[in-house]
Amino acid sequence: MKIAGDTGTISSRERFLEAIVQSAIDYAIISMDLDGLVTSWNEGAVKILGWKAEDMIGKPATVFFTQEDREDGVPQKEMTAALNNGRGSDERWHLRADGTIFWASGEMMTLRDANDKTIGFIKILRDRTEERERAERERLLMHELAHRMKNTLSVVQAIVTQSLRNAASLGDASDKLQLRIAAYAKAHEILLQRDWVSATMADVVTAASMNIGLDGSSRISADGPDVRLGPQAALSFAMVFHELLTNASKYGALSNEEGHVEISWDLEHRDGTETLMVCWRETNGPRIVSSQPDRKGFGSRLIVSSLQAFGEASVSYLQEGFVLLAALPLAKIQLQSDLSAIETAPKA
Amino acid sequence: MRKVLVVEDEVLIRLTLVDALHDAGFEVADTGSAEAAIEIIDRQTIHLLFTDIQLPGKLTGLDLAQTVFARFPDVGIIVASGRIQPASAELPPRAKFFAKPFRFDQIIACFKAMNPA
C-alpha cells in the first residue's frame, strides 16, 4: 500500500502487508491523513464503495457519508473519537458511488508513525446490509408472530364464548367448542403446509369435511376450478364450511338418509372484476316449511358475515333445501398477509 | 337505549361482541371497516364506538376514532388492538384502549361506565 507522502524504500514486510490489504476484498481499508484526505484505497474499498483508488486519493473521505450524516458532522465526530480513544465506530448507512446505500459496520483507528506520533487514520469497514436486513426481517417476523398469536387467542376466546352461550348442555358446548377449534386449527395447518401463502378451495372443503368425519362422503360433492385463497380468506372459509356442514348435519340435507350437498364454485367476470362465485346447495333433505326457519343461530350469522367481509353473500331457505350464494372479488380473497409482505419486502 | 357501533374485521370476535352487547341491553350496529363505519354514522345516531385498530381499507381504527370524536365529541370510544399500543396522543380525549385478547365483560363494563351521550 503506497501511502501518498510516504518516502523511503519499501521493505519486504511492507510488500507482505500490502498484499494482505489488497487481497482482503470483503473489507474496505482506507487510510487518511490528519485532514481526512484519502491516502490509500484498497481493492475491497473499490468493490464495496464503487470509487476507484485514483478517483479517491487526495479527496476527503466524507463522500461516502450520507448528506444527513455529513451535515451532522459525523465524519468529524468519528475522527475525534479515534483521536481521543484510539477508535471510533462506524455503524451506519453509507453511500456507494452509484448513489445506492449500504449498511456499513466498521471502525476508524489512528495511524501512528515510528515515534508514536499520529499521522492519520485508518478505516476498515464491511458491507453488512444483508445481515442488517435479515435481523430486521426477523424482528418484523417476531412482531408479526406475536400479533398473530394474540389474534388467534382472541378468535379462540370468541369461539369459546359463543359455543358456551348457545349450548343446550355442557356436552353440547364441549362438542361445538372442540369441533370449531379443530376446524380453525386444520385451516392453519393447510396454510402452514403452503408457507402461509394460500390454500385452494378444494383443500379447505376437504379439511372441513374431514374435521367432522364426512370426508369422502358420497353425499357431498365439491366441484370447481383450482382457486387459491389468501390466508385470511382461507381461515374464514374454513369456519364457514365448518358451520355449513354442521348445520346440514343437524337440520339440513345431511340430517336424513337421502340428502345431498352440492358445493360448486367458478370464476366469472362481473362488471370487469374477476369474481369467485360460490354455491352451496342442499337437496333431498327434510322439507323446509318456513322461509325463515330457526337456523339464524350463531353459525348462520357467522357464515353470512364472514363471506360479506369479502363480497356479496346471501342465503335462501327454499322448500327443497338451503342455498348459499356468494360472489367474491378474487382480489379480495387472494389478499396476502403481512407476513408474506415481509418476506418479499425490499430493504427499509 | 344506547347504541354501540362495533367495527372489527375478525368476524368471530365481532359477532361475539355484538351478542354480548345485546345481552347487556345495548342496541348494536356492526361492520368490518372504517369506511363502512363512517357510512353508518352518516345515517344513524350512535352513542358509543368500539373499533379495532387494524382494519382493511385505507383508514385505521385510530383514524375512525379521531373522525368520530371530531364530529361527535360526546360519543364514548373504545379502541382495541393486538398489535399496536397507541400513544395517548393518538387516541381522542377520554377514549379507552384495550389490548387483545380482551374480556368481553370488561368492554361492557367500560361502556356502562361512560357518561350517557
Boltz contact constraints between the chains, C-beta under 6 A:
constraints:
  - contact:
      token1: [A, 147]
      token2: [B, 82]
      max_distance: 6.0
  - contact:
      token1: [A, 147]
      token2: [B, 83]
      max_distance: 6.0
  - contact:
      token1: [A, 150]
      token2: [B, 82]
      max_distance: 6.0
  - contact:
      token1: [A, 150]
      token2: [B, 100]
      max_distance: 6.0
  - contact:
      token1: [A, 151]
      token2: [B, 82]
      max_distance: 6.0
  - contact:
      token1: [A, 153]
      token2: [B, 101]
      max_distance: 6.0
  - contact:
      token1: [A, 154]
      token2: [B, 13]
      max_distance: 6.0
  - contact:
      token1: [A, 154]
      token2: [B, 100]
      max_distance: 6.0
  - contact:
      token1: [A, 154]
      token2: [B, 101]
      max_distance: 6.0
  - contact:
      token1: [A, 155]
      token2: [B, 12]
      max_distance: 6.0
  - contact:
      token1: [A, 157]
      token2: [B, 101]
      max_distance: 6.0
  - contact:
      token1: [A, 158]
      token2: [B, 12]
      max_distance: 6.0
  - contact:
      token1: [A, 158]
      token2: [B, 13]
      max_distance: 6.0
  - contact:
      token1: [A, 158]
      token2: [B, 16]
      max_distance: 6.0
  - contact:
      token1: [A, 161]
      token2: [B, 16]
      max_distance: 6.0
  - contact:
      token1: [A, 162]
      token2: [B, 16]
      max_distance: 6.0
  - contact:
      token1: [A, 301]
      token2: [B, 15]
      max_distance: 6.0
  - contact:
      token1: [A, 305]
      token2: [B, 11]
      max_distance: 6.0
  - contact:
      token1: [A, 306]
      token2: [B, 11]
      max_distance: 6.0
  - contact:
      token1: [A, 309]
      token2: [B, 32]
      max_distance: 6.0
